[in-house]
């Protein structure tokens, strides 16, 4: 209701209301009354849409029911940051630190993003392992699950060992059935699995705690796209030109943007041939570009980062008529073999090319005059990269290195570095 009152106050200051005092003719009075009524109607509609979307998106009380028996109930819940009803995200405080609280309240989230080929409505969290399962059998369950999602990698047994240690929530050197079911439920959450796989990477958020299928990470980074603060129903109504204007007016100064961009390029390097395979960015937007108080890049959302094994499994043998039919997530697209009418396994556009396309709108506006031409040339070259990075590794590395060097040269030995 507080949000409704705030919007109501804004309606009262509608600029058209001045006409009620200044108008002299009856016709003008009718016109101004109509315009004031229109302002009130529009404000009421916005208030209703905003409140309805808030109620739809923010259901943290459902998540809190899950953790009644956990020590995590000491977390202080703050602002709702959810963008999807099934993925509850809140700011909060835990042990004096700003944190982000995340949990899932729907059973089939991954199928929406192409994580699995078929919906998994039959999945019931906390149903595995069953009573009587041995530690050895549970270890094999974990290894099989990780192979299916990350690929058959020699590093997976070590990751299984870390998961088993993590599952011992009360640190009594024993693994109870409840603890095993809890960690199994956590692994079904796409982002949690990604956080585990990228836990050693500088630009992914750190896990701080977990309970049931709820987990806590370090505080949410600042968003580079200021339209992310708008209700999801209103974001598509803003034209691209206004998005860019918001970024230029409200975003960080250009040297800070250069520093954030360098971190984003480093994140592209981290996703390529890491300890647990290669990962693809399948929704490359400014909404996912975040940064800390010191303007170090942090990936704001890992929901649309996917392991190579998952993307290949999704595309393999998939029927298609056009390349658009071979799309994983939003922008991980593979060619369509029109003769066989099946998707090929290689992506059309690698991570680096998509990131450079994003950086053209992020870096070129406001760039120093002496740098703009060369920066534009390098970014255009970068956006033309195609094929799997594994096939043109040296070329990709060279392009990425040139971009980082160019940006560092501009901001090094200044307060921005």
SULHURA-V739880 format. One record per residue. N is the residue number from 1. RES is the residue in three letters. PHI is phi in whole degrees, 0 to 359 (NA if undefined). OMEGA is omega in radians with two decimals (* if undefined). NEAR is the number of other ideal C-beta (glycine too) atoms within 10 Angstrom. Layout:
# SULHURA-V739880
[[N | RES | PHI | OMEGA | NEAR] [N | RES | PHI | OMEGA | NEAR]]
This chain:
# SULHURA-V739880
[[1 | UNK | NA | 3.11 | 6] [2 | UNK | 300 | 3.12 | 6] [3 | UNK | 295 | 3.12 | 11] [4 | UNK | 295 | 3.13 | 14] [5 | UNK | 297 | -3.12 | 10] [6 | UNK | 298 | 3.13 | 11] [7 | UNK | 292 | 3.11 | 16] [8 | UNK | 296 | 3.09 | 13] [9 | UNK | 299 | 3.13 | 10] [10 | UNK | 297 | 3.14 | 13] [11 | UNK | 298 | -3.10 | 17] [12 | UNK | 297 | -3.12 | 11] [13 | UNK | 263 | 3.10 | 8] [14 | UNK | 303 | -3.04 | 15] [15 | UNK | 297 | -3.10 | 8] [16 | UNK | 290 | -3.07 | 15] [17 | UNK | 292 | 3.12 | 16] [18 | UNK | 296 | -3.09 | 11] [19 | UNK | 296 | 3.14 | 15] [20 | UNK | 295 | -3.13 | 13] [21 | UNK | 270 | -3.02 | 7] [22 | UNK | 268 | -3.06 | 8] [23 | UNK | 295 | -3.14 | 15] [24 | UNK | 244 | -3.07 | 7] [25 | UNK | 267 | 3.13 | 8] [26 | UNK | 303 | -3.14 | 8] [27 | UNK | 298 | 3.13 | 9] [28 | UNK | 293 | 3.12 | 13] [29 | UNK | 298 | 3.10 | 13] [30 | UNK | 299 | 3.13 | 11] [31 | UNK | 298 | -3.11 | 14] [32 | UNK | 291 | 3.08 | 18] [33 | UNK | 299 | 3.12 | 15] [34 | UNK | 296 | -3.12 | 11] [35 | UNK | 293 | 3.08 | 16] [36 | UNK | 296 | 3.10 | 18] [37 | UNK | 299 | 3.12 | 11] [38 | UNK | 297 | 3.09 | 12] [39 | UNK | 299 | -3.14 | 18] [40 | UNK | 297 | -3.14 | 15] [41 | UNK | 298 | -3.13 | 11] [42 | UNK | 296 | 3.11 | 12] [43 | UNK | 297 | 3.10 | 18] [44 | UNK | 296 | 3.13 | 14] [45 | UNK | 294 | 3.11 | 10] [46 | UNK | 298 | 3.12 | 15] [47 | UNK | 297 | 3.13 | 18] [48 | UNK | 296 | -3.14 | 12] [49 | UNK | 298 | -3.12 | 13] [50 | UNK | 296 | -3.12 | 18] [51 | UNK | 293 | 3.14 | 15] [52 | UNK | 296 | 3.13 | 12] [53 | UNK | 292 | 3.12 | 16] [54 | UNK | 295 | 3.14 | 13] [55 | UNK | 297 | -3.13 | 10] [56 | UNK | 291 | -3.03 | 14] [57 | UNK | 275 | -2.95 | 20] [58 | UNK | 250 | -3.13 | 16] [59 | UNK | 231 | -3.10 | 16] [60 | UNK | 297 | 3.13 | 17] [61 | UNK | 298 | 3.09 | 9] [62 | UNK | 292 | 3.12 | 10] [63 | UNK | 296 | -3.07 | 20] [64 | UNK | 293 | 3.08 | 18] [65 | UNK | 298 | -3.08 | 9] [66 | UNK | 295 | -2.96 | 20] [67 | UNK | 252 | 3.13 | 19] [68 | UNK | 303 | -3.06 | 10] [69 | UNK | 265 | -3.07 | 10] [70 | UNK | 253 | 3.10 | 16] [71 | UNK | 292 | -3.14 | 11] [72 | UNK | 292 | 3.11 | 20] [73 | UNK | 293 | 3.09 | 10] [74 | UNK | 281 | 3.08 | 10] [75 | UNK | 293 | 3.05 | 21] [76 | UNK | 269 | -3.11 | 11] [77 | UNK | 281 | -3.12 | 14] [78 | UNK | 244 | -3.04 | 15] [79 | UNK | 282 | 3.06 | 10] [80 | UNK | 285 | 3.14 | 14] [81 | UNK | 240 | -3.04 | 20] [82 | UNK | 295 | 3.01 | 20] [83 | UNK | 245 | 3.07 | 14] [84 | UNK | 225 | -3.11 | 16] [85 | UNK | 301 | -3.08 | 15] [86 | UNK | 280 | -3.14 | 15] [87 | UNK | 238 | -3.07 | 21] [88 | UNK | 279 | -3.12 | 24] [89 | UNK | 228 | 3.14 | 22] [90 | UNK | 223 | 2.91 | 23] [91 | UNK | 281 | 3.14 | 16] [92 | UNK | 187 | 3.09 | 18] [93 | UNK | 234 | 3.11 | 15] [94 | UNK | 214 | -3.13 | 17] [95 | UNK | 55 | 3.09 | 10] [96 | UNK | 78 | -3.12 | 5] [97 | UNK | 248 | 3.00 | 11] [98 | UNK | 285 | -3.08 | 12] [99 | UNK | 227 | 2.99 | 23] [100 | UNK | 244 | -3.12 | 21] [101 | UNK | 255 | -3.10 | 27] [102 | UNK | 227 | 3.02 | 25] [103 | UNK | 203 | 3.12 | 25] [104 | UNK | 248 | 3.14 | 25] [105 | UNK | 238 | 3.00 | 18] [106 | UNK | 237 | -3.00 | 12] [107 | UNK | 269 | -3.06 | 16] [108 | UNK | 229 | -3.13 | 16] [109 | UNK | 277 | -2.99 | 21] [110 | UNK | 293 | -3.11 | 21] [111 | UNK | 296 | -3.14 | 15] [112 | UNK | 293 | -3.09 | 15] [113 | UNK | 262 | 3.14 | 18] [114 | UNK | 83 | -3.12 | 19] [115 | UNK | 294 | 3.03 | 24] [116 | UNK | 237 | 3.13 | 18] [117 | UNK | 291 | -3.11 | 12] [118 | UNK | 250 | 3.08 | 8] [119 | UNK | 301 | -3.10 | 12] [120 | UNK | 242 | -3.13 | 14] [121 | UNK | 296 | -3.10 | 10] [122 | UNK | 282 | -3.12 | 9] [123 | UNK | 294 | 3.04 | 16] [124 | UNK | 241 | -3.13 | 10] [125 | UNK | 298 | 3.12 | 17] [126 | UNK | 70 | 3.12 | 14] [127 | UNK | 267 | 3.14 | 11] [128 | UNK | 226 | -0.11 | 16] [129 | UNK | 285 | 3.13 | 16] [130 | UNK | 271 | 3.12 | 10] [131 | UNK | 301 | 3.14 | 5] [132 | UNK | 98 | 3.10 | 7] [133 | UNK | 287 | 3.13 | 15] [134 | UNK | 275 | 3.10 | 9] [135 | UNK | 299 | 3.13 | 12] [136 | UNK | 298 | 3.12 | 8] [137 | UNK | 294 | 3.13 | 12] [138 | UNK | 293 | 3.09 | 21] [139 | UNK | 300 | 3.12 | 15] [140 | UNK | 294 | 3.07 | 13] [141 | UNK | 300 | -3.12 | 17] [142 | UNK | 296 | -3.12 | 23] [143 | UNK | 297 | 3.13 | 16] [144 | UNK | 296 | -3.13 | 12] [145 | UNK | 294 | -3.14 | 18] [146 | UNK | 293 | 3.08 | 25] [147 | UNK | 298 | -3.11 | 13] [148 | UNK | 295 | -3.04 | 14] [149 | UNK | 259 | -3.11 | 22] [150 | UNK | 248 | -3.08 | 23] [151 | UNK | 101 | -3.12 | 17] [152 | UNK | 278 | -3.05 | 11] [153 | UNK | 249 | 3.13 | 17] [154 | UNK | 295 | -3.10 | 7] [155 | UNK | 276 | -3.02 | 14] [156 | UNK | 295 | 3.11 | 20] [157 | UNK | 304 | 3.10 | 12] [158 | UNK | 295 | 3.12 | 12] [159 | UNK | 293 | 3.08 | 19] [160 | UNK | 299 | 3.11 | 19] [161 | UNK | 300 | 3.11 | 12] [162 | UNK | 294 | 3.13 | 11] [163 | UNK | 295 | 3.14 | 21] [164 | UNK | 295 | 3.07 | 17] [165 | UNK | 295 | 3.14 | 11] [166 | UNK | 294 | -3.10 | 14] [167 | UNK | 293 | 3.13 | 21] [168 | UNK | 282 | -3.01 | 15] [169 | UNK | 299 | -3.07 | 18] [170 | UNK | 267 | 3.04 | 9] [171 | UNK | 56 | 3.09 | 7] [172 | UNK | 257 | 3.12 | 9] [173 | UNK | 63 | 3.07 | 7] [174 | UNK | 227 | 3.14 | 9] [175 | UNK | 245 | 3.13 | 16] [176 | UNK | 278 | 3.11 | 13] [177 | UNK | 298 | 3.14 | 13] [178 | UNK | 297 | 3.13 | 12] [179 | UNK | 294 | 3.13 | 17] [180 | UNK | 296 | 3.13 | 22] [181 | UNK | 295 | -3.13 | 20] [182 | UNK | 294 | -3.12 | 22] [183 | UNK | 290 | 3.08 | 21] [184 | UNK | 294 | 3.11 | 21] [185 | UNK | 297 | 3.11 | 22] [186 | UNK | 299 | -3.10 | 25] [187 | UNK | 293 | 3.09 | 19] [188 | UNK | 287 | 3.11 | 19] [189 | UNK | 278 | -3.02 | 22] [190 | UNK | 305 | -3.07 | 23] [191 | UNK | 293 | 3.14 | 21] [192 | UNK | 297 | 3.10 | 22] [193 | UNK | 298 | 3.10 | 23] [194 | UNK | 293 | 3.12 | 22] [195 | UNK | 298 | 3.08 | 21] [196 | UNK | 296 | -3.08 | 18] [197 | UNK | 291 | -3.08 | 23] [198 | UNK | 250 | -3.02 | 22] [199 | UNK | 296 | -3.14 | 15] [200 | UNK | 268 | -3.09 | 10] [201 | UNK | 273 | -3.02 | 19] [202 | UNK | 291 | -2.95 | 12] [203 | UNK | 257 | 3.01 | 20] [204 | UNK | 252 | -3.13 | 21] [205 | UNK | 295 | 3.13 | 24] [206 | UNK | 269 | 3.02 | 10] [207 | UNK | 285 | 3.14 | 16] [208 | UNK | 247 | -3.11 | 15] [209 | UNK | 187 | -3.08 | 17] [210 | UNK | 198 | 3.12 | 25] [211 | UNK | 193 | -3.05 | 20] [212 | UNK | 59 | 3.03 | 22] [213 | UNK | 251 | 3.07 | 24] [214 | UNK | 256 | 3.11 | 25] [215 | UNK | 219 | -3.08 | 22] [216 | UNK | 238 | 3.08 | 22] [217 | UNK | 241 | 3.07 | 21] [218 | UNK | 299 | -3.01 | 15] [219 | UNK | 309 | -3.13 | 18] [220 | UNK | 298 | 3.11 | 22] [221 | UNK | 287 | 3.02 | 21] [222 | UNK | 294 | -3.14 | 17] [223 | UNK | 268 | 3.08 | 19] [224 | UNK | 282 | 3.10 | 26] [225 | UNK | 259 | -3.04 | 21] [226 | UNK | 287 | 3.03 | 17] [227 | UNK | 291 | 3.13 | 17] [228 | UNK | 294 | 3.14 | 19] [229 | UNK | 281 | -3.14 | 11] [230 | UNK | 282 | 3.05 | 15] [231 | UNK | 302 | -3.09 | 16] [232 | UNK | 306 | -3.11 | 13] [233 | UNK | 290 | -3.10 | 13] [234 | UNK | 265 | -3.07 | 13] [235 | UNK | 300 | -3.12 | 15] [236 | UNK | 295 | -3.11 | 8] [237 | UNK | 284 | -3.14 | 8] [238 | UNK | 279 | 3.11 | 13] [239 | UNK | 290 | -3.14 | 9] [240 | UNK | 306 | -3.13 | 8] [241 | UNK | 298 | 3.12 | 8] [242 | UNK | 289 | 3.05 | 11] [243 | UNK | 304 | -3.11 | 17] [244 | UNK | 294 | 3.13 | 15] [245 | UNK | 295 | 3.10 | 14] [246 | UNK | 300 | -3.14 | 17] [247 | UNK | 298 | -3.08 | 20] [248 | UNK | 288 | -3.10 | 14] [249 | UNK | 280 | -3.00 | 8] [250 | UNK | 256 | -3.09 | 12] [251 | UNK | 284 | 3.13 | 21] [252 | UNK | 295 | 3.05 | 16] [253 | UNK | 299 | -3.03 | 10] [254 | UNK | 304 | 3.14 | 20] [255 | UNK | 301 | 3.08 | 18] [256 | UNK | 292 | 3.09 | 16] [257 | UNK | 297 | 3.09 | 26] [258 | UNK | 297 | 3.12 | 25] [259 | UNK | 295 | 3.10 | 20] [260 | UNK | 298 | -3.14 | 26] [261 | UNK | 297 | 3.10 | 22] [262 | UNK | 299 | 3.09 | 20] [263 | UNK | 297 | 3.10 | 20] [264 | UNK | 296 | 3.10 | 24] [265 | UNK | 295 | 3.08 | 21] [266 | UNK | 295 | 3.10 | 16] [267 | UNK | 296 | 3.06 | 24] [268 | UNK | 300 | 3.09 | 21] [269 | UNK | 296 | -3.11 | 18] [270 | UNK | 295 | -3.12 | 16] [271 | UNK | 282 | -3.05 | 23] [272 | UNK | 260 | 3.09 | 21] [273 | UNK | 54 | 3.07 | 13] [274 | UNK | 274 | -3.13 | 16] [275 | UNK | 300 | -3.08 | 15] [276 | UNK | 243 | 3.04 | 23] [277 | UNK | 95 | -3.13 | 20] [278 | UNK | 260 | -3.13 | 18] [279 | UNK | 235 | 3.13 | 27] [280 | UNK | 245 | 3.03 | 26] [281 | UNK | 270 | -3.02 | 26] [282 | UNK | 251 | 2.93 | 24] [283 | UNK | 205 | -3.02 | 17] [284 | UNK | 264 | 3.14 | 23] [285 | UNK | 225 | 3.10 | 19] [286 | UNK | 295 | 3.12 | 22] [287 | UNK | 298 | -3.14 | 18] [288 | UNK | 263 | 3.13 | 22] [289 | UNK | 268 | 3.14 | 28] [290 | UNK | 242 | 3.13 | 24] [291 | UNK | 207 | -3.13 | 22] [292 | UNK | 275 | 3.12 | 14] [293 | UNK | 298 | 3.12 | 8] [294 | UNK | 263 | 3.11 | 7] [295 | UNK | 64 | 2.97 | 17] [296 | UNK | 269 | -3.08 | 16] [297 | UNK | 295 | 2.99 | 22] [298 | UNK | 225 | 3.08 | 22] [299 | UNK | 292 | -3.04 | 22] [300 | UNK | 287 | -3.06 | 23] [301 | UNK | 209 | 3.14 | 21] [302 | UNK | 263 | -3.06 | 21] [303 | UNK | 302 | -3.07 | 23] [304 | UNK | 255 | 2.95 | 24] [305 | UNK | 266 | -3.01 | 23] [306 | UNK | 229 | 3.05 | 26] [307 | UNK | 294 | 3.12 | 25] [308 | UNK | 304 | -3.11 | 20] [309 | UNK | 299 | -3.14 | 20] [310 | UNK | 292 | 3.14 | 24] [311 | UNK | 295 | -3.14 | 22] [312 | UNK | 297 | 3.13 | 18] [313 | UNK | 296 | 3.13 | 19] [314 | UNK | 293 | -3.05 | 21] [315 | UNK | 277 | -2.99 | 24] [316 | UNK | 301 | 3.09 | 13] [317 | UNK | 73 | -3.09 | 10] [318 | UNK | 288 | 3.14 | 18] [319 | UNK | 290 | -3.14 | 11] [320 | UNK | 210 | 2.98 | 20] [321 | UNK | 247 | 3.14 | 10] [322 | UNK | 220 | 3.13 | 10] [323 | UNK | 299 | 3.13 | 15] [324 | UNK | 299 | 3.11 | 9] [325 | UNK | 285 | -3.09 | 15] [326 | UNK | 251 | -3.07 | 24] [327 | UNK | 245 | 3.06 | 20] [328 | UNK | 257 | -3.07 | 24] [329 | UNK | 67 | -3.13 | 21] [330 | UNK | 260 | -3.03 | 14] [331 | UNK | 220 | 2.96 | 18] [332 | UNK | 266 | -2.99 | 25] [333 | UNK | 242 | 3.11 | 19] [334 | UNK | 246 | 3.11 | 24] [335 | UNK | 289 | 3.06 | 16] [336 | UNK | 256 | 3.03 | 20] [337 | UNK | 283 | -3.01 | 12] [338 | UNK | 289 | 3.07 | 11] [339 | UNK | 287 | 3.13 | 6] [340 | UNK | 274 | -3.07 | 11] [341 | UNK | 57 | 3.09 | 12] [342 | UNK | 223 | 3.12 | 17] [343 | UNK | 287 | 3.01 | 24] [344 | UNK | 274 | -3.04 | 17] [345 | UNK | 272 | -3.06 | 16] [346 | UNK | 273 | 3.12 | 15] [347 | UNK | 284 | -3.12 | 26] [348 | UNK | 291 | -3.03 | 17] [349 | UNK | 233 | 3.14 | 19] [350 | UNK | 284 | -3.13 | 23] [351 | UNK | 308 | -3.02 | 25] [352 | UNK | 297 | -3.13 | 24] [353 | UNK | 296 | 3.13 | 23] [354 | UNK | 293 | 3.13 | 23] [355 | UNK | 293 | 3.13 | 23] [356 | UNK | 294 | 3.08 | 26] [357 | UNK | 297 | 3.09 | 18] [358 | UNK | 293 | -3.07 | 21] [359 | UNK | 289 | 3.10 | 25] [360 | UNK | 299 | 3.11 | 15] [361 | UNK | 283 | -3.07 | 15] [362 | UNK | 275 | -3.00 | 25] [363 | UNK | 253 | -3.04 | 22] [364 | UNK | 293 | 3.07 | 14] [365 | UNK | 297 | 3.11 | 15] [366 | UNK | 85 | -3.14 | 14] [367 | UNK | 292 | 3.10 | 18] [368 | UNK | 305 | -3.06 | 11] [369 | UNK | 303 | -3.11 | 6] [370 | UNK | 288 | -3.09 | 9] [371 | UNK | 253 | -2.92 | 17] [372 | UNK | 301 | -3.06 | 14] [373 | UNK | 294 | -3.13 | 10] [374 | UNK | 294 | 3.12 | 12] [375 | UNK | 297 | 3.11 | 21] [376 | UNK | 298 | 3.14 | 14] [377 | UNK | 296 | -3.12 | 10] [378 | UNK | 293 | 3.13 | 18] [379 | UNK | 291 | 3.08 | 22] [380 | UNK | 296 | 3.09 | 12] [381 | UNK | 298 | -3.10 | 14] [382 | UNK | 295 | -3.09 | 22] [383 | UNK | 291 | 3.14 | 18] [384 | UNK | 273 | 3.12 | 11] [385 | UNK | 300 | 3.13 | 19] [386 | UNK | 216 | 3.13 | 13] [387 | UNK | 85 | 3.12 | 15] [388 | UNK | 295 | -3.14 | 16] [389 | UNK | 300 | -3.13 | 22] [390 | UNK | 295 | -3.11 | 13] [391 | UNK | 273 | -3.11 | 11] [392 | UNK | 229 | -3.01 | 15] [393 | UNK | 303 | -3.08 | 12] [394 | UNK | 296 | -3.13 | 7] [395 | UNK | 296 | 3.12 | 13] [396 | UNK | 299 | -3.12 | 23] [397 | UNK | 299 | -3.13 | 14] [398 | UNK | 293 | 3.14 | 11] [399 | UNK | 298 | -3.13 | 21] [400 | UNK | 296 | 3.14 | 22] [401 | UNK | 297 | 3.13 | 12] [402 | UNK | 297 | -3.14 | 14] [403 | UNK | 295 | 3.14 | 23] [404 | UNK | 299 | -3.13 | 16] [405 | UNK | 298 | -3.13 | 13] [406 | UNK | 298 | -3.12 | 16] [407 | UNK | 288 | 3.14 | 23] [408 | UNK | 297 | -3.14 | 14] [409 | UNK | 299 | -3.10 | 10] [410 | UNK | 286 | -3.04 | 18] [411 | UNK | 250 | -3.13 | 17] [412 | UNK | 293 | -3.13 | 10] [413 | UNK | 60 | 3.03 | 8] [414 | UNK | 233 | 3.13 | 8] [415 | UNK | 295 | -3.09 | 6] [416 | UNK | 279 | -3.12 | 16] [417 | UNK | 271 | * | 12]]
